[in-house]
Amino acid sequence: MSLSELKLPDYREQSPDVSARFERIRKRPIILKVRELKKSFGSNGNTHIVFDHVSLDVHRREFICVVGPSGCGKSTFIRIVAGLDEATSGEILLDGRAVAGPGSDRGMVFQGYTLFPWLTVKRNVMFGLQMHGKALDTAEAEARQWLDMVGLAKFENLYPHELSGGMKQRVAIARALANGPRILIMDEPFAALDAQTRCQMQAYLMQIWKKVDVTILFITHDLDEAAYLADRILVMSCNPGRVAEFIENPVPRPRSAEQFISPEFLALKKRLEEHIHPPVEVPEKLPMIKLTEAGDEVE
Amino acid sequence: MKHHDWLGLKVELPRKRQLQLTILSFLAPMAVWCAISYVPWLWHPLYRVTDPGSVDYFIEDMDVKRADFEHELAKARAAGTALPQGYLTNPIYLPAPHKVLRAFYYAFKTPPRLPNEPWLHQSLGHSIRTIFLGFVVSSVFGLPLGILCGTYRFFAKLQEPFIEFFRYLPAPAFGALCVAVLGIDDPPKIAIIFIGTFFQQVLVIANTVRKVDPGLLEAAQTLGASGWKLVRRVIIPASITDVYTDMRILLGWAWTYLIVAEVVGTMSGITYFINQQARYRNFDNVYAAIAMIGIIGFSTDLFLAWLGTVLFPWKRKSRSAQNKRAWFAWLRPKMAEPIVQTIEPVEDKPEIKLHVTQ
């Protein structure tokens, strides 16, 4: 049976619980407001538009996932939100204030491991606190607290190179959160991890998010990950990058791995697939290159 | 036991084999030297005359060409006169290993021939002082300038083109100038080492600093670091280990400028010693002195490599990290950290207990 024959609900259908939850979220104050953001490279005549007309509102403590085909500028988009890149035009308001340059109100977790190799795990977490002039012992106590939360308290004196990939990313999350950011920006943070560790890290992240007052902007190319984590999923399209759809995730919370085969999940995923992987036009008659013995042809 | 290939491509050799090869790398040239010195039919182009016999121009302890000696010997034999006596030997500029080894010992014990000449250890001390001063003066300026150029494009563009040009001017070319300006004693020598080291140093260090992972800088920026803090807390520590390695290599270069520097003005230090000994034809002492430079340079580098693992604990393999951290704590009490038990880093799932400040 093909996927198209499968009787799936509409991805916009929400159970009463879920719609009530979105109702509650909508009542929360808007923390991040993006208006008509545009990014382009090159000067007059020869410009390449990465994305334009990107507008969205994010409510407090929402979990937003950004997905899109590669090259649609989703990474550039959140780098601009983080202040690491500059937008060509448009504005970003965080708590009503315009964003300019990187700041500690926006924590960031990168795909690559960006822990400082010369600092122990604890000192890494203390880094941001010290940057803000916190006393050593306060910073240390707070760092311990955050390491405890990501379950790495006993590794506080190890150096990053002594940790596994998942542990490094947990330290990176602790380091970003220790600064008390309003919004946590995560750029494919688990992409480099193996599948098992990734699942574990997703569960971790959900637990952390529940306990910390933080809004999360999460980039991923893994649709399962997006559907599993997000409240709303921002789907971007390519050439030029646009907001294709901002989908409210119909999968009820609390989430668990069993939901991966629930009808809502599959409906959402099907919709995402349609956005990300539009049907590819493969020419009917590809030139046949004979490499195999007779009878070895693949179907 | 797994089979290890001696010539595996990019395969790390077991420690034991590494050590064997290290020893072999020293032993192989030594073996060649021994063979040439002790095996009579290898090379040995001369005869050392022990008894001139009837040959009128032979004197005792004279070295004559093998062909000449054999010719005279045949002549004497044919004439029935007294035969010249001698043994095969190498030229005087290639002393046998044992002579050089002995020279190592005696060079330090032998008083200089002239009353105002320095002892060997004084010569060496002088050389080490010259090189140390030259390198320190160079580093005092070169290190900060290199870091500045590596960090800010402004300084890179402002400084590097000229330095790049200056780098091609050979340091010895400034010898006469240095003497004219700085006199004939130590200052011009230090200046030569400075000129030889400084310009390379700035460029090499700037390059190393430029290679700092931009991801680390971005991470630090999102954590609130900016400006000078970014330089001090991220760029410098991120590049310090590589800069340290650069400095080790540069110190090696400084040694190569030493001999050139020491002939400028009044000859001094180890170069003077080597020169005098060569003049007296004490080639065993010459070899000993040259080897001494190698030994000092090599052991300094080994020491610095070891010091590096003490100073930069994050560059160590995790196994030995714990006990060496104690060392570090002793060196810098401010950074003292409790020594933790060796924990196998295992991915475990903790319970989340929380006290979040909101």
Interface residues (C-beta under 8 A of the other chain):
Chain A: A82 G83 L84 P102 G103 S104 R106 G107 M108 F110 G112 T114 L115 F116 P117 W118 L119 T120 F127 G128 M131 H132 Q145 D148 M149 V150 G151 L152 A153 K154 F155 N157 L158 Y159 P160 H161 E162 L163 S164 G166 M167 A172 R175 A176 N179 G180 I185 T197 Q200 Q207 I208 K211 V212 D213
Chain B: D213 G215 L216 E218 A219 A220 Q221 T222 L223 G224 A225 S226 K229 R233 V234 P237 A238 I240 T241 F312 P313 W314 S318 A321 E337 P338 I339 V340 I343 P345 E347 D348 K349 P350 E351 I352 K353 L354 H355 V356 T357 Q358
